[in-house]
Amino acid sequence: QVQLVESGGGSVRAGDSLRLSCAASGGTFSTQAMAWFRQAPGKEREFVAAIRWSGSTTYYADSVKGRFTISRDNIKNTVDLQMNSLKPEDTAVYYCAATTVYYISILLLQRSRYDYWGQGTQVTVSS
């Protein structure tokens, strides 16, 4: 059983940066990939970024490519999301997720592939 706890959310202005962190504990040795998703009010939860637990392959949604960077620390069992040049449309609750199954790249973008979720952290970007 993997437990995930997010931190680092907050309220910022457009153009600012924030760094989210996700601490994983429990059965992390079986983790294959971790990801960040987000959910804005009235919208479905959407994929933001993912990273494989071994190696350094990363995946990004088109809407954040070039602005967000996902990284992991296998020693600390953390996954971070560095968010730069934030826009009001980035406002959402951000969730960390983990999967213990190896999926091909395209499937890592689907929220149904993830077994474990954190409680979420709010990011609010004002114009």
Residue pairs with C-beta under 8 A, 6 or more apart in sequence:
1 26
1 27
1 116
2 24
2 25
2 26
2 27
2 28
2 30
2 31
2 98
2 100
2 115
2 116
3 24
3 25
3 26
3 116
4 22
4 23
4 24
4 96
4 97
4 98
4 116
4 117
4 118
5 22
5 23
5 25
5 96
5 118
5 119
6 20
6 21
6 22
6 94
6 95
6 96
6 118
6 119
6 120
6 121
7 20
7 21
7 22
7 23
7 121
8 18
8 19
8 20
8 21
8 121
9 18
9 20
9 94
9 121
9 122
9 123
10 18
10 122
10 123
10 124
11 124
11 125
11 126
12 18
12 86
12 123
12 124
12 125
12 126
13 125
13 126
13 127
14 86
14 87
14 88
14 125
14 126
14 127
15 85
15 86
16 86
16 125
17 82
17 83
17 84
17 85
17 86
18 83
18 86
18 123
19 80
19 81
19 82
19 83
20 36
20 80
20 81
20 83
20 94
20 96
20 121
20 123
21 78
21 79
21 80
21 81
22 34
22 36
22 78
22 79
22 80
22 81
22 96
22 118
23 76
23 77
23 78
24 31
24 34
24 77
24 78
24 79
24 96
24 98
25 77
27 100
28 77
28 98
30 100
31 53
31 98
31 99
31 100
32 52
32 53
32 99
32 100
32 101
32 102
32 103
33 50
33 51
33 52
33 53
33 98
33 99
33 102
33 103
33 108
34 50
34 51
34 53
34 72
34 79
34 96
34 97
34 98
34 99
35 47
35 48
35 49
35 50
35 51
35 70
35 96
35 97
35 98
35 99
35 108
35 114
36 48
36 49
36 50
36 70
36 79
36 81
36 94
36 95
36 96
36 97
37 45
37 46
37 47
37 48
37 94
37 95
37 97
37 111
37 114
38 45
38 46
38 48
38 90
38 92
38 93
38 94
38 95
38 123
39 45
39 46
39 92
39 93
39 95
39 120
40 89
40 91
40 92
40 93
43 92
45 95
45 111
46 61
47 61
47 109
47 110
47 111
48 60
48 61
48 64
48 68
48 81
48 94
49 58
49 59
49 60
49 61
49 64
49 68
49 69
49 70
49 81
50 58
50 59
50 70
50 108
50 109
51 57
51 58
51 59
51 70
51 71
51 72
51 79
52 58
53 72
53 74
57 105
58 69
58 70
59 105
59 108
59 109
60 68
60 70
61 109
63 89
64 83
64 90
67 83
67 84
67 85
67 86
68 81
68 82
68 83
68 84
69 81
69 82
69 84
70 79
70 80
70 81
70 82
71 79
71 80
71 82
72 78
72 79
72 80
73 79
73 80
79 96
81 94
83 90
83 123
86 123
86 125
87 125
88 125
88 126
88 127
89 125
90 123
90 125
91 123
91 124
91 125
92 122
92 123
93 120
93 121
93 122
93 123
94 120
94 121
94 122
94 123
95 117
95 118
95 119
95 120
96 117
96 118
97 111
97 114
97 116
97 117
97 118
98 114
98 115
98 116
99 108
99 113
99 114
99 115
99 116
100 115
101 113
101 115
103 113
107 113
